[in-house]
Amino acid sequence: MSAAFRIDGKRALVTGANTGIGRAIAEGLAAAGAHVIAAGRRSCAETVAAIVAAGGTAEEMALDVAEPGAAAALPGDLDILVNNAGIIRREDAVAHAESDWDDVLNVNLKSVFLLSQAFAKAAMARGAGGRIVNIASLLSFQGGVRVPGYTASKHGVAGLTKALANEWAPAGINVNAVAPGYIATNNTEALRADPKRSAEILGRIPAGRWGDPADIAGAVTFLCTPASGYVTGAVLNVDGGWLAR
Ligand code: NAP
């Protein structure tokens, strides 16, 4: 493959890399040549094993992004940070607990800011550029149903992506986001288990299928390669056409 699409020798940390979209992103970055630090609050040993079995290199790191010390624990020599870790709490807005709001905002938005800040400080101190990719959502654009905290957090991720891109472009740090559509992971298990919601969703997706985590990995990997060097502040929808409809 053309060198413009390779990231050999780059060091990439992916949060929430034990499963779902994060695991696929870790595998995708490793396949493009990066050394991957698969970070999770659970073991990422399976992700690391899959990368090594495919001929790549990776290590795991214990990291709960909601813990106060998380940003300080970030390695100082990273070239790429993917803020993928996220949670969702489904409840009618009138019943949505304050503790759920805080949990969702802490993981999905506050940690994205603090980890990005630590990444940028370290990169600037080394005189290096870098790439940050945040995982946004269709609910960075739409309101969703029964997920007010999640929607607020993902709108915040889109805004934060643009704010950081503006400030850090002069330092050579590109900040972008990928907004996945409906992807078959733990996050959407409840939706897929509900025949009515599942059929409604599928019927609206022009591509006619749920997304696969690998669909997201391709877009994220592109945003970490030299090929996308002039892309910053973008939120790239990877949704089988959902938002175009
Ligand atoms: P998932 O399978 O539930 O994975 C979420 C990941 O985040 C898991 O690895 C989870 O770890 C990790 N995580 C949660 N809280 C964490 C914390 N405090 N510290 C570290 N890791 C934490 O769901 P997914 O679909 O792959 O979600 C990945 C990202 O995509 C999320 O930001 C989500 O909002 C976003 N997204 C997903 C969809 C979709 O349709 N699936 C659509 C739009 C956006 P555990 O395994 O320990 O819980």
Residues whose N, C-alpha, C, O or C-beta is under 5 A from the ligand:
A	BS01	NAP	G16 A17 N18 T19 G20 I21 G22 G40 R41 R42 L63 D64 V65 A66 N84 A85 G86 I87 V107 I135 A136 S137 L138 P180 G181 Y182 I183 T185 N186 N187 T188
